[in-house]
Amino acid sequence: MGGVVGGRGAGKAAEGIIAKAVKDLFRVAEKDAGKAAARDAERAAEAARAAAARVGAELAAVNQFVRGAAGAPGEARPLAERLHVDQGYELALAAVLGPRLTAAVVSDLAAGERLLDAAGRDGASALIDTGAASPGAHAAGPPGAEPLASRVRPEPEVAGLATRLLAEVCRPRRTLGVDGSARYVELARATTADPAVGFVHHDVTRLPLPEAPVDVVYARLLLAHLPDPTGLVERWRSQLRPDGVAVLDEVESIEAPPGVLRDYEDLVVALVAAEGGPMYAGPLLAPLGGEGVEVLVDAAVAARMYGMNLTTWRDRALALGLASPDHLDEVAAGLERLVDGPRGRQAVRWVLRQLVVPA
């Protein structure tokens, strides 16, 4: 399978399977049994979608394991905290990586030894990111199989390690990451030795897309930052093979509790609008189908992510006059307090529109 993965971020496995199944059902029904069979196929597809939605809700809870896996003592962070997995794929990732998710990521053997010594009788585990590729990890998988690696976005510092771990099990044939930042593309290339995974600096609003036509165009939380999301999706569809799909995941709405989390959201919405994008792109994509999936994110987890984001866009907000330095400092300090505070007291409610759009 060939594909293009948009930066900044997921459709569900179940919905992707259903999309193809629906197409096949209608093709057979229209050819062999006419409209009556097509109606039966549609009812079966609706039942499958309902079942997939229930499964998706159950899988969302598993995200707490992937995000919150503990086990790295001291200052080292476990691998789980440095991977961002699409909703619905948490169980698959946990099954593939298992106890590796709780292991601390270190740069060399000496650092690993220090970490294990510090753990004492409590025990610990460590992964050494050597930057080397895994022998035999690049063979193609079964025909039509989707690489799990395309559903996981590691932090840049561990991108190479995460890719190698996933490649050892999933064996993807080809995945191409596209990003508008030349610096991030260079970093991704430098930390990824897998020849089956490539990266290219390209504006995703410009056609043709690199290596088109492709089987899958995947974008998560990307269209919110671009003008005319629906028009762009239509253009991406022209880059697909006849049986290809665009898998999209965008924000429908965000409900944050009063205080610093809501202040942060207000700032982000204003910043994205000032740069020409619709923060809540989900409603704009509703005519193309899909469904809204609710995700509850612990306030401490959201605050950690928001704090990293604020560091990235702080200067842009100042340049646009959207906030004063003192106000941004206040928001950053409030987020930091939430990160260090107890978990489970409050949550941010995200609703994400997830859809699969055929060619």
Residue pairs with C-beta under 8 A, 6 or more apart in sequence:
1 144
1 145
1 146
1 147
1 172
1 173
1 174
1 215
1 216
2 173
2 174
2 176
2 211
2 214
2 215
2 216
3 150
3 174
3 175
3 176
3 214
3 215
3 216
3 217
3 218
4 176
4 178
4 209
4 210
4 211
4 212
4 214
4 216
4 217
4 218
4 239
5 150
5 175
5 176
5 177
5 178
5 218
5 219
6 178
6 204
6 217
6 218
6 219
6 220
6 222
7 177
7 178
7 179
7 180
7 181
7 184
7 204
7 222
8 220
8 221
8 222
8 225
9 84
9 153
9 219
9 220
9 221
9 222
9 249
10 86
10 87
10 88
10 89
10 151
10 218
10 220
10 247
10 249
10 354
11 86
11 88
11 218
11 247
11 248
11 249
11 354
11 355
11 356
12 52
12 56
12 86
12 87
12 88
12 89
12 293
12 354
13 88
13 89
13 92
13 146
14 51
14 52
14 55
14 56
14 88
15 49
15 52
15 290
15 354
15 355
15 356
16 146
16 245
16 247
16 356
18 45
18 48
18 49
18 52
18 356
19 245
19 356
19 358
20 243
20 245
21 45
21 48
22 41
22 42
22 45
23 243
23 358
25 41
25 44
25 45
26 38
26 41
26 42
28 37
28 41
29 37
29 38
29 40
29 41
30 37
30 38
49 291
53 291
53 293
55 88
56 87
56 88
56 293
57 293
57 294
59 87
59 88
59 89
59 90
59 91
60 87
60 88
60 90
60 293
60 294
60 295
60 296
62 90
62 91
62 94
63 85
63 87
63 90
63 295
65 80
65 90
65 94
65 101
66 80
66 83
66 85
66 90
66 93
66 94
66 101
67 80
67 81
67 301
68 80
68 301
69 78
69 79
69 80
69 81
69 101
69 102
70 78
70 102
71 78
71 102
71 103
71 104
71 124
71 125
72 78
72 102
72 103
72 104
72 105
72 115
72 124
73 104
73 115
73 118
73 119
73 122
73 124
74 104
74 115
74 118
76 104
76 105
76 106
76 115
76 126
77 104
77 105
78 101
78 102
78 103
78 104
78 105
79 97
79 100
79 101
79 102
79 103
79 104
79 105
79 127
79 158
79 161
79 162
80 101
80 102
82 105
82 154
82 155
82 157
82 158
82 162
83 93
83 101
83 152
83 153
83 154
83 155
83 158
83 162
84 152
84 153
84 154
84 155
85 93
85 151
85 152
85 153
86 151
86 152
86 220
86 249
87 249
87 293
87 295
87 352
87 354
89 148
89 151
89 152
92 148
92 151
93 101
93 148
93 151
93 152
94 101
96 148
96 165
96 166
96 169
96 170
97 165
97 166
99 125
100 125
100 127
100 165
102 125
103 124
103 125
103 126
103 127
104 112
104 115
104 124
104 125
104 126
104 127
105 126
105 127
105 129
105 158
105 161
106 112
106 115
106 126
106 127
106 128
106 129
107 128
107 129
108 128
109 128
111 126
111 128
112 126
112 128
115 124
115 126
116 124
116 126
118 124
127 161
129 158
129 160
129 161
131 160
131 191
131 193
132 164
132 193
133 164
133 193
133 194
133 195
134 164
134 167
134 168
137 164
137 167
137 168
137 171
137 194
138 167
138 171
138 194
138 195
138 196
139 171
140 171
140 172
140 173
141 147
141 170
141 171
141 172
141 173
146 216
147 166
147 170
147 171
147 172
147 173
147 175
148 166
148 169
148 170
148 172
149 162
149 163
149 166
149 167
149 170
149 172
149 175
149 197
150 172
150 175
150 216
150 218
152 162
152 166
154 161
154 162
154 163
156 184
156 187
156 188
156 191
157 191
158 191
159 187
159 188
159 191
159 192
160 191
160 192
160 193
161 191
163 192
163 194
163 197
164 193
164 194
166 172
167 194
167 196
167 197
171 196
172 196
172 197
173 196
174 196
174 197
174 198
175 196
175 197
175 198
176 197
176 198
176 199
176 200
176 210
176 211
176 214
177 185
177 188
177 197
177 198
177 199
177 200
178 199
178 200
178 202
178 204
178 209
178 210
179 185
179 188
179 199
179 200
179 201
179 202
180 201
180 202
180 203
180 204
181 201
182 201
185 199
185 200
185 201
188 199
189 199
192 199
200 210
202 209
202 210
204 219
204 222
204 226
204 232
204 236
205 226
205 232
207 235
207 238
207 239
208 239
209 217
209 236
209 239
212 239
212 240
213 239
213 240
213 241
213 244
214 239
214 240
214 241
214 244
215 240
215 241
215 243
215 244
215 245
216 240
216 244
216 245
216 246
216 247
217 236
217 239
217 240
217 244
217 245
217 246
217 247
218 246
218 247
218 248
219 236
219 246
219 247
219 248
219 249
220 248
220 249
220 250
221 249
221 250
221 251
222 250
223 229
223 232
223 233
223 248
223 250
223 277
223 281
223 285
224 250
224 251
224 272
224 277
224 278
224 279
224 280
224 281
225 272
225 275
225 277
226 232
226 276
226 277
227 276
227 277
229 250
229 278
229 281
229 284
229 285
230 284
230 285
230 287
230 288
233 246
233 248
233 285
233 288
233 357
236 246
237 246
237 357
237 358
237 359
240 246
240 359
241 359
242 359
243 358
243 359
244 358
244 359
245 356
245 357
245 358
245 359
246 356
246 357
247 355
247 356
247 357
248 285
248 290
248 353
248 354
248 355
248 356
248 357
249 352
249 353
249 354
250 281
250 282
250 285
250 352
250 353
251 279
251 280
251 281
251 282
251 350
251 351
251 352
251 353
252 280
252 282
252 283
252 292
252 351
252 352
252 353
253 280
253 282
253 350
253 351
254 265
254 280
254 348
254 349
254 350
254 351
255 348
255 349
256 262
256 264
256 265
256 302
256 348
256 349
257 299
257 346
257 347
257 348
259 334
260 303
260 331
260 334
260 335
260 337
260 338
261 299
261 302
261 303
261 306
261 335
261 338
261 348
263 331
263 334
264 306
264 310
264 331
264 335
267 317
267 322
267 323
267 328
267 331
268 279
268 309
268 313
269 279
269 280
270 322
271 313
271 316
271 317
271 320
271 322
272 278
272 279
273 279
274 320
274 322
275 316
278 284
281 353
282 292
282 351
282 352
282 353
283 353
285 353
285 355
286 353
288 355
288 357
289 355
289 356
289 357
290 353
290 354
290 355
290 356
291 353
291 354
291 355
292 351
292 352
292 353
293 351
293 352
293 353
293 354
294 349
294 350
294 351
295 349
295 350
295 351
295 352
296 347
296 348
296 349
296 350
297 347
297 348
297 349
297 350
298 343
298 344
298 347
299 338
299 343
299 345
299 346
299 347
299 348
300 338
300 339
300 341
300 342
300 343
301 343
302 338
302 347
302 348
303 335
303 336
303 338
303 339
304 335
304 339
306 335
307 332
307 335
307 336
307 339
310 328
310 331
310 332
310 335
311 332
314 328
317 323
317 328
318 324
318 325
318 328
323 331
